[in-house]
Amino acid sequence: MKLTGAEIITEVLIEQGVTDLFGYPGGAAINIYEALYHRQDKIKHYLTAHEQGATHAADGYARATGKTGVVLATSGPGATNTVTGIATAYLDSIPMVVITANVGTDLIGKDSFQEVFITGITQPITKHNYAVRDIDKLAETLRDAFRIAGSGRRGPVLVDVPKDITAATYEFSPMPRWEEPKVSSAPQSELLKVADLIAKAKRPVVCFGGGVISSEAGGELVEFVKKARIPTCHTIMGTGVIGFGDDLDMGMIGMHGSMTANSAIDETDLLLAMGTRFSDRVALNLRDFAPHATIVQFDIDESEIRKNVMADMAIIGDIKTELQSLIPLVEGKERPEWLETIGNWKKEYDIINGKNITGIRPVEIMEVIGEKCGSDAVIATDVGQHQMWAAQFCKKTRPRGFITSGGLGTMGFGYGAAIGAKIALPDATVFHITSDGSFHMNMNEACTAVSNNLKVITVIFDNKVLGMVRQWQTSFYNRHYISTQPERKTDYVKVAEGFGARGFRAETKEEFEKVLDEALAGEGPAWIVCPIDREERVLPMIPGGGTVRSAIME
């Protein structure tokens, strides 16, 4: 059947199982929106306040479900507004397809109105991108985009389509939805070597990251470490796989990780790194990271092997498949001395400093959220001190239940991501944890939450400073505070009401418990502002280039 290019785009989206997409219309994209108008029975388009918000929403949708998020933007500024969201997804390996409209092919290269070379701009931050110039390649290109975004190491793919291509007609033939083939595991001989290392190790540690969640390997990881009795730590991207309080859970590793996790890395004789790329926030001193350990790195992306840390052995493949093959080869083994040492570290270092601190504490806020949110809850954060407190103190999460910008560290990410997660999982309780600094960047997405009656509970840690940068200025720059104390006078309760949301304020733990109950009981989005002391610190903290031995504890 003959369809316009715009109709082909819509039909391929339906073919690939897309039911929700996020975007903002414009002149170059208007043909695509006309096609979507006639297929509203199959695809719902969510209009955001800004294209960056659309990319963050698609990102949160993908993180919450494992599906590929989809964004639609117009040419010029519409396309460039997606760049930060694309980079956020790229650094965290999140599957996303971004479709940008462009000016007509006869106008390209002439500095036409709202024309940019978006494929050139995004080439370094996409897994792949395409500039479609012939309608006969359109359907095939879109299918390739979904295949590339959702296979291997996931990532964003951009497809740029000129306006005249969306208006032209071509014969369209439906195709089955692409399904990722099963990935073969490493040779058994290699896995037997790993099993032998585990059997001989006295102080083994598993450190895992977002790759475990991306491959849906959480269940296999838990089974593996329970059988082998190996204590675990995780990067911020791996949050939620191992239950908080589990005897094998040591918490987060790295700059703001637990002292127990970082001490274990310092003492381990066998480090099994699964789905983590050893970023500079995890391995702060490459020459002194896990200095006594044989390191085995598991990753689906061969380019990550030995990129940052020199692993002694590499297992390349899908983590889920590798664990399924490894588990039968591993013998159950008790490790009383090692686990006792770890237990003692937990008792020694489990300290929350609070000298001369007034007002509600971040740990109290997160404890109440943990008590009141159910097992289906999703927590999306922005970036800064509140992000670390959420990761440190949130005691009730699950795989795909903690959504944050790990690699790019994108302030303003959280609200869009929370909106995307709520659309993906309408029955889940969704929290957006933010701060006054991050929230000012994209609070305009409140209109998206209100227009769609999305019950996203936003909790604002309000210290009226840019807390994380100010913390560095305090610790390393002799308290030379410049541009980190904006002293904004924003009345969040009034602003929330102006958007059509509900606004609350809580200055004590008891008040927070009360207003959280009200927020959860009502309809639509709600904001809860919690004034916190600006002297609150994210602790412990290992300075860049340091080790656990140089950690700041108070």
C-alpha positions as CSV (number, residue, x, y, z in Angstrom):
1,M,0.0,0.0,0.0
2,K,1.2,3.5,-0.8
3,L,1.7,5.8,2.2
4,T,3.3,9.2,2.8
5,G,6.6,9.3,4.6
6,A,4.8,10.6,7.7
7,E,2.4,7.6,7.6
8,I,5.3,5.2,7.1
9,I,6.9,6.7,10.3
10,T,3.7,6.1,12.2
11,E,3.2,2.6,10.9
12,V,6.7,1.5,11.7
13,L,6.4,2.9,15.3
14,I,3.2,0.8,15.7
15,E,5.0,-2.2,14.1
16,Q,7.8,-1.9,16.7
17,G,5.3,-1.9,19.6
18,V,5.4,1.8,20.4
19,T,2.3,2.9,22.3
20,D,3.6,6.1,23.9
21,L,5.9,8.8,22.6
22,F,7.0,12.2,23.8
23,G,7.5,15.4,21.7
24,Y,6.7,18.9,20.6
25,P,5.3,19.9,17.2
26,G,6.7,22.4,14.7
27,G,6.5,23.3,11.0
28,A,9.0,20.7,9.7
29,A,7.3,18.0,11.8
30,I,3.7,18.9,11.0
31,N,3.1,16.1,8.5
32,I,4.2,13.5,11.1
33,Y,1.7,15.0,13.6
34,E,-1.0,14.8,10.9
35,A,-0.3,11.1,10.5
36,L,-0.3,10.6,14.3
37,Y,-3.7,12.3,14.5
38,H,-5.2,9.5,12.5
39,R,-3.5,6.8,14.6
40,Q,-4.4,8.0,18.1
41,D,-6.1,4.7,18.7
42,K,-2.6,3.0,18.6
43,I,-0.1,5.7,19.8
44,K,-0.6,8.3,22.4
45,H,1.6,11.4,22.0
46,Y,2.6,13.3,25.2
47,L,3.2,17.0,24.7
48,T,6.0,18.2,27.0
49,A,6.9,21.8,28.0
50,H,10.3,21.5,26.3
51,E,12.0,19.0,24.0
52,Q,14.6,18.3,26.7
53,G,11.8,17.3,29.0
54,A,10.5,15.0,26.2
55,T,13.9,13.2,26.0
56,H,14.1,12.8,29.8
57,A,10.5,11.4,29.8
58,A,11.4,8.9,27.1
59,D,14.5,8.0,29.0
60,G,12.6,7.5,32.3
61,Y,10.0,5.4,30.4
62,A,12.8,3.2,29.0
63,R,14.6,2.8,32.4
64,A,11.3,1.9,34.1
65,T,10.4,-0.8,31.6
66,G,13.4,-1.8,29.5
67,K,11.5,-0.7,26.4
68,T,12.9,1.7,23.8
69,G,11.7,5.3,24.5
70,V,10.7,7.4,21.6
71,V,11.0,11.2,21.0
72,L,9.6,13.4,18.2
73,A,11.0,16.9,17.6
74,T,10.9,19.5,14.9
75,S,13.9,21.0,13.2
76,G,16.4,23.6,14.4
77,P,15.9,24.5,18.1
78,G,13.5,21.6,18.5
79,A,16.3,19.2,17.5
80,T,19.0,21.0,19.4
81,N,16.9,21.0,22.6
82,T,17.1,17.2,22.6
83,V,20.9,17.1,22.8
84,T,21.2,17.0,26.6
85,G,18.6,14.3,26.9
86,I,20.3,12.2,24.2
87,A,23.7,12.6,25.9
88,T,22.1,11.6,29.2
89,A,20.8,8.4,27.7
90,Y,24.1,7.7,25.8
91,L,26.2,7.9,28.9
92,D,23.9,5.5,30.8
93,S,23.2,3.1,27.9
94,I,19.5,3.7,27.7
95,P,17.6,2.6,24.5
96,M,15.9,5.6,22.8
97,V,14.9,6.5,19.2
98,V,14.8,10.2,18.5
99,I,13.1,11.3,15.3
100,T,13.8,14.8,14.3
101,A,12.1,16.6,11.4
102,N,14.3,18.8,9.2
103,V,13.8,21.4,6.5
104,G,13.2,20.1,2.9
105,T,16.1,18.5,1.1
106,D,16.3,21.4,-1.3
107,L,16.8,23.8,1.6
108,I,19.5,21.8,3.4
109,G,22.9,23.5,3.6
110,K,21.5,27.0,2.8
111,D,21.2,28.3,6.4
112,S,17.4,28.0,6.0
113,F,14.9,28.9,8.7
114,Q,15.2,26.5,11.6
115,E,17.9,24.4,9.9
116,V,20.7,22.6,11.8
117,F,22.9,19.7,10.9
118,I,21.6,17.6,13.8
119,T,23.3,14.3,12.8
120,G,26.6,16.1,12.9
121,I,25.8,17.6,16.3
122,T,24.7,14.3,17.8
123,Q,27.2,11.9,16.2
124,P,29.4,11.7,19.3
125,I,26.5,11.1,21.7
126,T,24.4,8.5,19.8
127,K,25.0,4.8,19.3
128,H,24.2,5.6,15.6
129,N,22.4,8.2,13.7
130,Y,20.8,8.6,10.2
131,A,20.0,11.4,7.9
132,V,17.2,10.1,5.6
133,R,17.4,11.6,2.1
134,D,15.3,9.0,0.1
135,I,11.8,7.9,1.0
136,D,12.6,4.3,-0.2
137,K,15.1,4.0,2.7
138,L,12.8,5.4,5.4
139,A,11.1,2.3,6.8
140,E,14.3,0.3,6.7
141,T,16.2,3.0,8.5
142,L,13.6,3.3,11.3
143,R,13.6,-0.5,11.8
144,D,17.4,-0.4,12.0
145,A,17.2,2.4,14.5
146,F,15.0,0.3,16.9
147,R,17.3,-2.8,16.3
148,I,20.4,-0.8,17.2
149,A,18.9,1.1,20.1
150,G,17.6,-2.1,21.7
151,S,20.4,-4.6,21.1
152,G,23.8,-5.3,22.7
153,R,24.8,-2.4,24.8
154,R,21.7,-0.2,24.6
155,G,21.8,3.4,23.5
156,P,20.1,6.3,21.7
157,V,19.7,6.4,17.9
158,L,18.6,9.5,16.0
159,V,16.8,9.6,12.7
160,D,16.6,12.9,10.9
161,V,13.8,13.2,8.2
162,P,13.4,16.2,5.9
163,K,9.9,17.6,5.5
164,D,9.5,16.7,1.8
165,I,10.3,13.1,2.6
166,T,7.4,13.1,5.1
167,A,5.1,14.4,2.3
168,A,6.3,12.1,-0.5
169,T,4.6,8.7,-1.0
170,Y,6.0,5.2,-1.3
171,E,5.0,1.6,-1.2
172,F,4.9,0.3,2.4
173,S,5.1,-3.4,3.4
174,P,4.6,-4.2,7.1
175,M,7.3,-6.3,8.7
176,P,7.3,-8.4,12.0
177,R,8.5,-6.6,15.0
178,W,12.3,-7.0,15.6
179,E,13.2,-9.3,18.4
180,E,16.7,-9.5,19.8
181,P,18.3,-12.9,19.3
182,K,19.6,-14.9,22.2
183,V,23.2,-14.0,22.9
184,S,25.6,-17.0,23.3
185,S,27.6,-17.2,26.5
186,A,31.4,-17.3,26.9
187,P,33.1,-20.7,26.4
188,Q,32.6,-23.0,29.4
189,S,36.3,-23.3,29.7
190,E,36.5,-19.6,30.6
191,L,33.6,-19.8,33.0
192,L,35.2,-22.8,34.7
193,K,38.3,-20.6,35.3
194,V,36.1,-18.0,37.0
195,A,34.5,-20.7,39.1
196,D,37.9,-21.9,40.2
197,L,38.9,-18.4,41.1
198,I,35.8,-18.1,43.2
199,A,36.5,-21.4,45.0
200,K,40.0,-20.4,45.9
201,A,39.2,-16.8,46.9
202,K,39.3,-15.8,50.6
203,R,37.9,-12.3,50.3
204,P,35.8,-12.1,47.0
205,V,33.6,-9.2,46.1
206,V,31.0,-8.7,43.4
207,C,30.7,-5.1,42.1
208,F,27.8,-4.6,39.7
209,G,26.4,-1.7,37.7
210,G,23.6,-0.7,35.3
211,G,24.5,-3.6,32.9
212,V,22.9,-6.0,35.3
213,I,19.6,-4.1,35.2
214,S,19.8,-3.5,31.5
215,S,20.1,-7.3,30.8
216,E,17.3,-8.1,33.3
217,A,19.8,-10.2,35.3
218,G,18.9,-9.1,38.8
219,G,17.4,-12.5,39.7
220,E,20.4,-14.4,38.4
221,L,22.8,-12.1,40.3
222,V,21.0,-12.6,43.6
223,E,21.0,-16.4,43.0
224,F,24.7,-16.4,42.2
225,V,25.9,-14.4,45.2
226,K,23.6,-16.3,47.6
227,K,25.0,-19.6,46.4
228,A,28.6,-18.5,46.4
229,R,28.2,-16.3,49.6
230,I,29.9,-13.3,48.0
231,P,29.3,-9.9,49.4
232,T,28.2,-7.2,46.9
233,C,28.5,-3.5,46.2
234,H,27.1,-1.5,43.4
235,T,27.5,1.6,41.4
236,I,24.6,4.2,41.5
237,M,23.3,2.7,38.3
238,G,23.0,-0.7,39.9
239,T,20.8,0.5,42.8
240,G,17.9,-1.7,43.7
241,V,19.1,-5.2,42.7
242,I,20.2,-6.5,46.1
243,G,17.9,-5.8,49.0
244,F,19.0,-3.1,51.5
245,G,19.9,-4.8,54.8
246,D,20.8,-8.1,53.1
247,D,23.8,-9.6,54.8
248,L,25.6,-9.6,51.5
249,D,24.8,-6.0,50.6
250,M,27.5,-3.5,51.3
251,G,25.8,-0.6,49.5
252,M,27.1,1.8,47.0
253,I,30.8,2.1,46.0
254,G,32.8,5.1,45.0
255,M,33.2,8.8,45.9
256,H,30.0,8.8,48.1
257,G,29.7,5.1,48.6
258,S,29.7,3.3,51.9
259,M,32.9,2.9,53.8
260,T,32.2,-0.8,54.0
261,A,32.0,-1.2,50.3
262,N,35.1,0.9,49.6
263,S,37.0,-0.9,52.4
264,A,36.1,-4.3,50.9
265,I,37.3,-3.3,47.5
266,D,40.6,-2.2,49.1
267,E,41.0,-5.6,50.8
268,T,39.4,-8.1,48.3
269,D,41.5,-10.8,46.6
270,L,38.9,-11.4,43.8
271,L,36.8,-8.7,42.3
272,L,34.0,-9.8,39.9
273,A,32.9,-6.6,38.1
274,M,29.6,-7.1,36.3
275,G,28.1,-4.6,34.0
276,T,30.1,-1.6,35.3
277,R,32.6,0.5,33.4
278,F,34.7,1.7,36.3
279,S,34.0,5.4,35.9
280,D,36.0,8.0,37.7
281,R,33.4,8.2,40.4
282,V,33.8,4.5,41.1
283,A,37.5,3.9,40.6
284,L,38.9,7.2,41.9
285,N,42.5,6.1,41.9
286,L,43.2,3.7,39.0
287,R,46.7,2.8,40.3
288,D,45.4,1.9,43.7
289,F,42.0,0.4,43.0
290,A,41.5,-3.2,44.3
291,P,45.3,-3.4,44.8
292,H,45.3,-7.0,46.1
293,A,42.7,-8.4,43.7
294,T,42.5,-10.6,40.6
295,I,39.9,-8.7,38.6
296,V,37.4,-10.4,36.3
297,Q,35.4,-8.0,34.2
298,F,32.0,-9.1,32.7
299,D,30.6,-6.7,30.0
300,I,28.6,-6.9,26.8
301,D,30.7,-4.2,25.3
302,E,34.3,-5.3,24.5
303,S,35.4,-1.6,24.3
304,E,34.9,-1.3,28.0
305,I,37.3,-4.1,28.9
306,R,40.4,-2.7,30.4
307,K,39.5,0.9,29.3
308,N,39.8,2.3,32.9
309,V,40.9,-0.6,35.1
310,M,43.3,-3.3,34.0
311,A,41.3,-6.5,34.4
312,D,43.1,-9.8,34.6
313,M,40.3,-11.7,32.8
314,A,37.4,-10.7,30.6
315,I,34.0,-12.4,30.1
316,I,32.4,-10.7,27.1
317,G,28.6,-11.2,26.6
318,D,25.2,-10.6,28.1
319,I,25.4,-10.7,31.9
320,K,22.1,-12.7,32.3
321,T,23.3,-15.4,29.9
322,E,26.8,-15.5,31.6
323,L,25.3,-15.8,35.1
324,Q,22.9,-18.6,33.9
325,S,25.9,-20.5,32.7
326,L,28.1,-19.7,35.7
327,I,25.7,-20.5,38.5
328,P,25.8,-24.4,38.0
329,L,29.6,-24.3,38.0
330,V,29.9,-22.5,41.4
331,E,30.0,-24.4,44.6
332,G,28.3,-23.2,47.7
333,K,30.8,-21.9,50.2
334,E,30.5,-20.3,53.6
335,R,33.0,-17.4,54.2
336,P,32.6,-16.7,58.0
337,E,35.8,-14.7,58.5
338,W,35.3,-12.4,55.5
339,L,31.6,-11.8,56.2
340,E,32.4,-11.2,59.9
341,T,34.9,-8.6,58.9
342,I,32.3,-6.9,56.6
343,G,29.7,-7.0,59.4
344,N,32.2,-5.3,61.8
345,W,32.8,-2.6,59.2
346,K,29.1,-2.0,58.9
347,K,28.8,-1.4,62.6
348,E,31.9,0.8,62.8
349,Y,31.1,3.0,59.8
350,D,27.3,3.2,60.0
351,I,27.3,6.7,61.3
352,I,25.2,9.7,60.2
353,N,27.0,12.9,61.2
354,G,24.9,15.8,62.2
355,K,26.7,18.2,64.5
356,N,25.1,21.6,64.7
357,I,22.5,20.7,62.0
358,T,19.0,22.0,62.3
359,G,15.7,21.2,60.6
360,I,14.5,18.1,58.9
361,R,17.4,15.7,57.9
362,P,17.7,14.1,54.4
363,V,18.0,10.7,56.0
364,E,14.7,11.3,57.8
365,I,13.0,12.3,54.5
366,M,14.2,9.1,52.7
367,E,13.3,6.9,55.7
368,V,9.7,8.1,55.6
369,I,9.5,7.6,51.8
370,G,10.9,4.1,52.3
371,E,8.3,3.3,54.9
372,K,5.3,4.6,52.9
373,C,6.1,3.6,49.4
374,G,5.1,0.1,48.2
375,S,7.1,-2.5,46.5
376,D,6.1,-1.1,43.1
377,A,7.5,2.3,43.8
378,V,9.8,4.2,41.5
379,I,12.2,6.9,42.6
380,A,13.5,9.3,40.1
381,T,16.2,11.8,41.1
382,D,17.8,14.9,39.8
383,V,21.6,15.4,40.4
384,G,23.4,16.8,43.4
385,Q,23.5,16.1,47.1
386,H,19.9,14.9,47.2
387,Q,20.7,12.3,44.6
388,M,23.4,10.8,46.8
389,W,21.2,11.0,49.9
390,A,18.5,9.2,47.9
391,A,20.9,6.5,46.9
392,Q,22.4,6.1,50.3
393,F,19.3,6.2,52.5
394,C,16.4,4.9,50.3
395,K,15.7,1.5,51.8
396,K,13.0,0.2,49.5
397,T,13.9,-0.1,45.8
398,R,13.9,-2.8,43.1
399,P,15.5,-3.2,39.7
400,R,14.3,-0.4,37.5
401,G,12.9,1.3,40.6
402,F,15.7,3.8,41.0
403,I,16.1,6.2,38.1
404,T,18.9,8.7,38.0
405,S,21.4,10.3,35.6
406,G,24.7,8.5,36.5
407,G,27.1,9.2,33.7
408,L,26.3,12.7,32.5
409,G,25.0,14.0,35.9
410,T,22.2,16.0,34.3
411,M,20.5,18.5,36.6
412,G,16.9,18.9,35.6
413,F,16.6,15.2,34.5
414,G,14.4,14.0,37.3
415,Y,10.9,15.5,36.6
416,G,10.8,14.4,33.0
417,A,12.1,11.0,34.0
418,A,9.5,10.7,36.7
419,I,6.7,11.6,34.2
420,G,8.0,9.0,31.8
421,A,8.1,6.4,34.5
422,K,4.5,7.2,35.6
423,I,3.2,7.0,32.1
424,A,4.9,3.7,31.6
425,L,3.7,2.3,35.0
426,P,0.5,4.1,35.8
427,D,-0.2,1.9,38.9
428,A,3.2,2.6,40.5
429,T,3.9,5.2,43.1
430,V,6.4,7.6,41.6
431,F,8.6,9.9,43.6
432,H,10.7,12.7,42.2
433,I,13.5,13.5,44.5
434,T,15.1,16.9,43.7
435,S,16.6,20.1,45.2
436,D,16.0,23.7,44.7
437,G,19.0,23.9,42.3
438,S,18.1,21.1,40.0
439,F,14.3,21.8,40.2
440,H,14.6,25.3,38.8
441,M,16.1,23.9,35.6
442,N,13.0,21.9,34.4
443,M,10.2,22.6,36.8
444,N,8.3,23.8,33.7
445,E,7.4,20.1,33.1
446,A,4.9,20.5,36.0
447,C,2.4,21.5,33.2
448,T,3.0,18.1,31.6
449,A,2.2,16.3,34.9
450,V,-0.8,18.4,35.5
451,S,-2.3,18.2,32.0
452,N,-2.1,14.4,32.1
453,N,-3.2,14.2,35.8
454,L,0.0,12.2,36.7
455,K,0.4,11.6,40.4
456,V,4.1,12.3,40.7
457,I,5.2,13.2,44.2
458,T,8.0,15.8,44.0
459,V,10.1,16.2,47.2
460,I,12.3,19.3,47.2
461,F,15.4,19.4,49.4
462,D,15.5,23.1,49.8
463,N,18.8,24.6,51.2
464,K,18.8,27.6,48.9
465,V,22.3,26.8,47.7
466,L,23.9,24.7,45.0
467,G,24.7,22.1,47.6
468,M,27.2,19.7,46.0
469,V,29.4,22.4,44.5
470,R,29.2,24.4,47.7
471,Q,30.3,21.3,49.6
472,W,33.4,21.1,47.4
473,Q,34.0,24.8,48.0
474,T,33.8,24.2,51.7
475,S,36.1,21.2,51.8
476,F,38.7,22.1,49.1
477,Y,38.4,25.8,48.3
478,N,38.6,27.5,51.7
479,R,34.9,28.4,51.7
480,H,35.2,30.7,48.7
481,Y,31.5,30.7,47.9
482,I,30.9,32.1,44.5
483,S,27.7,31.5,42.5
484,T,26.5,28.7,44.8
485,Q,24.4,30.8,47.1
486,P,21.7,32.3,44.8
487,E,19.3,32.9,47.8
488,R,16.3,32.4,45.6
489,K,13.0,33.4,47.1
490,T,10.8,30.9,45.2
491,D,7.6,30.0,47.0
492,Y,7.2,26.4,45.8
493,V,3.7,26.0,47.3
494,K,2.4,29.0,45.4
495,V,4.2,28.0,42.2
496,A,2.8,24.5,42.4
497,E,-0.7,25.9,42.8
498,G,-0.1,28.2,39.9
499,F,0.7,25.2,37.7
500,G,-2.4,23.5,39.0
501,A,-0.6,21.0,41.2
502,R,-0.8,20.6,45.0
503,G,1.8,22.2,47.2
504,F,2.9,21.3,50.7
505,R,5.7,22.3,53.1
506,A,7.2,20.2,55.9
507,E,9.9,21.4,58.3
508,T,10.0,18.4,60.6
509,K,9.8,14.6,60.2
510,E,6.4,14.5,61.7
511,E,5.1,17.2,59.3
512,F,6.6,15.4,56.4
513,E,4.9,12.1,57.4
514,K,1.6,14.0,57.5
515,V,1.8,15.9,54.3
516,L,3.2,12.9,52.4
517,D,0.0,11.0,53.4
518,E,-2.1,13.8,52.0
519,A,-0.1,13.9,48.8
520,L,-0.4,10.2,48.3
521,A,-4.2,10.3,49.1
522,G,-5.0,13.0,46.6
523,E,-5.1,13.2,42.8
524,G,-2.5,14.5,40.4
525,P,1.0,15.9,41.0
526,A,2.1,17.2,44.3
527,W,5.2,19.1,45.5
528,I,6.5,18.9,49.1
529,V,9.2,21.5,50.0
530,C,11.5,20.5,52.8
531,P,13.8,23.2,54.1
532,I,17.1,21.6,55.0
533,D,20.3,23.0,56.6
534,R,22.8,24.2,54.0
535,E,25.6,22.7,56.2
536,E,24.3,19.2,55.5
537,R,27.0,17.1,53.8
538,V,27.1,14.0,51.6
539,L,29.3,11.7,53.6
540,P,31.5,9.8,53.4
541,M,33.4,11.5,50.6
542,I,36.6,10.2,48.9
543,P,38.3,13.1,47.1
544,G,39.1,12.6,43.4
545,G,42.2,10.6,43.0
546,G,41.9,9.3,46.6
547,T,41.2,5.9,48.2
548,V,39.2,4.7,51.1
549,R,42.2,5.7,53.3
550,S,41.7,9.4,52.4
551,A,37.9,9.4,53.0
552,I,36.3,12.4,54.7
553,M,33.9,11.2,57.4
554,E,32.8,14.4,59.0
